[in-house]
Amino acid sequence: MSNTDNGHLLLLHLSDLHFEEPYCLDTDSDVDHPVRTALMNDVEELVGKLGNVDAILISGDIAKKGHPDEYATAKIWLAELARIIGCPESSTYPVPGNHDVCRIIAKSRLVEGVRSTITKKAAGHARDTELQKALREEQARNDLLSPMKEYNVFAASFGCDLTGNNPFWKHELPLSGGWKLVMHGLSSTLFSGPEDDKERDNLYLGALQCSFPPDKGIIRLAMLHHPHDWLKDCDAVDDSFNNGCELHLIGHKHKQRYLPTKSWIRLAAGAVNPARADGTWEPGYNLIKLQIIEREGEPTLQVDSYQRKWQGSPDQFVAKQTVDKKDVFTDYIHLRRPPSPATPTITAGSIPIKTTDSISSTPEALMDELSYRELVMKFWKLSTTERWRVTYSLGLLDKEAGAVPETIRYRQVFDKAREQDKMEDLRQKIEESLK
C-alpha cells in the first residue's frame, strides 16, 4: 500500500554508492559490502515504524568508474533493498555523478571539442544558447552524452536516462489533498571529466534544467549530484532552486548537511560508501517523510528528516541528532499555491495521471505511471537480442534504428507503442519473453 493512502510520502535518499569492479563482484572481498548490508538492515527497521518507502532517490555516483559490471551489481543490490523496504523496484530515481562518467571517453577529442565550444562562451545567456544548439544537433548531443553511455543504460530501466532533448528527467508522485510532488532529476555532469574535482568551474547546469514554473498544487523537489558552489552558474542555479523548489537534494561531498529555511530545505545525503582516504570516513543516508498539514490556517508541508550516520565499534547506523537531542529533524514550509478544485486528472488504478495527448484513453493502452515504469523495467531485463525481437515483431522499430543510441531507440519504441495503441501488445510480448 502506498503511504499516500496514509497522507504522506516516505523517500529514501542515497548518494555516492561507488560500486567498484572487480571488488564489488565478490561480496567476500568487497570491504564496502558490510556497510551496504548494515544500511539495508537499518532502513528495514525504520520502515517497520514509519511505513513502506515510496521512492528511492539517488543523487549520483552509483558506480566508481562507469563500468557496466558496476551497474549490474548496483541493480541487484537496489532490487533487494527495494524488496525489504516495501518499495516498488521501478520507483528508483537516479541522477548521474562524476564517477558515472567514463573518463576515457570524456577526454576524447570529439567530446572535448563539443564541450570547449560551449564553455568558451561567457556563463549566462551565451553559454545557454550554445549548449541548447549542441543538444539539438545529433552528432554534438551524441558526443556530449557519450561519456555517460553505461550510466544511461542503467538509468533507462528506471525511466531516468538522459536524452539530447531532455538531459534531465521529471516524475510525479501524488500527495494528499490534491497536492503533487514533482521531482526533477538534473544532470550536473555534462562537462564532468578526468579533472572534474580540480576544474570545478567547468561544471555547468544551464537554464534548460532550471525551469520550475509556479504551478498550483505542485511541490517541487530538485536533485543533482554536485553542490551549487561547484557550478560555474552557481548564482543562477541557487536563485532558481530557492525560488522554484521546496526540496533540494545533493551529493558528491560525502558530508551530511541539513539547511532549512521557511521556503525550502536543502539536504546532502552523505555517502553510502565514501572513500576511505577521506578525512572523515562516515557513511550516511537520509529518510525523508513528507505530509501536507494545516498550520495556522494555511496549507503547510511538514518535512521530517531522519539522518542516519555510521558508528564504529559497534558497527551500525545511528541517528544524527538535533540540538535538543531528537532523532528527527522537523521543519515546515508554507505552501503558497494550493491546488485548483478543477485540476483535470484521469485515474488509472490507484494513481492519478494527467491527461495528455501522448497517452491513449483506450482501456487496453491506458496505464498509470507506476505500471508503465514497471513495464519499462521488465523490458530492460530482457537480453539485447530479446529486446530487438520483441519490438521488431510489433513493427515498432524503424530500419534506421540501429544507428540510434540504444536508450534513445527504445524510448522511441515506447512512444510509438503509445501512439499506435500497442502498449498492451508490448506488455504481453515482454511477459512472454521473461518466462
Buried (B, 14 or more C-beta within 10 A) or exposed (E): EBBBEEEBBBBBBBBBBBBBBEBBBEBEEBEBBEBBEBBBEBBBEBBEEBBBBBBBBBBBBBBBBBBBBBBBBBBEBBEBBBEEBBBBBBBBBBBBBBBBBBBEBBEBEBBBEBBEBBBEBEBEEEBBBBBBEBBEEEEBBBBBBBBBBBBBBBBBBBBBBBBBEBBBBEBBBBBBEBBBBBBBBBBBBBBBBEEBEEEBEBBBBBBBBBEBEEEEBBBBBBBBBBBBEBBBBBEBBBEBBBEBBBBBBBBBBBBBEBEBEEEBBBBBBBBBBBEEEEEEBBBBBBBBBBBBBEEEEEBBBBBBBBBBBBBEEEEEBEBBEBEEEEEBBEBBBEBEEBBEEEEEEEEBEEBBBEEEEEBBEEEEBBBBBBBBBBBBBBBBEBEEEBBBBBBEEBEBBEEEBEEBBBBBBBBBBBEBBBBBBBBBBBBEBBEEBEE
